[in-house]
Amino acid sequence: MDNKEILIGILIILVLSVFAYSGFFGSVTGKQVSTSTCVDTDEGVDIFSKGTVYGVDSKGVSYDDKTDICFEKSNKDTGKTSKYVKEYYCDYNKGTGNNVIWNYRFELCENGCSNGACL
């Protein structure tokens, strides 16, 4: 083997390494890229619209739909009952890398709550 054949062999190995590193062969073979999806039908934290969060986690498994709901909470000291909404949303900050997950928070509904939305 002369120097020219060795140089060509090294060049071929380098080119194949670049393709392998870039994920080219994974896309050719149909290998799944681990990303997650999250859809919020009320497009984020919107306490005045009932929404549902659904999607697929980073392992490709669909998670159960999470729909905004109303509930009441009583203050033990005052005896006053307040209405709240449990607002589900996609949490881009809590996910790592391509992993976007759902989250929720409780929001007080000043004028009441009906069918998963503040009035």
Stockholm file with secondary structure:
# STOCKHOLM 1.0

chainA/1-119         MDNKEILIGILIILVLSVFAYSGFFGSVTGKQVSTSTCVDTDEGVDIFSKGTVYGVDSKGVSYDDKTDICFEKSNKDTGKTSKYVKEYYCDYNKGTGNNVIWNYRFELCENGCSNGACL
#=GR chainA/1-119 SS CCHHHHHHHHHHHHHHHHHHHHTHHHHHHTCCCCCCEEEETTCSSCTTSCCEEEEECTTSCEEEEEECEEEEEECTTTCCEEEEEEEEEEETTTSCTTCCEEEEEEEECTTCEETTEEC
#=GC SS_cons         CCHHHHHHHHHHHHHHHHHHHHTHHHHHHTCCCCCCEEEETTCSSCTTSCCEEEEECTTSCEEEEEECEEEEEECTTTCCEEEEEEEEEEETTTSCTTCCEEEEEEEECTTCEETTEEC
//
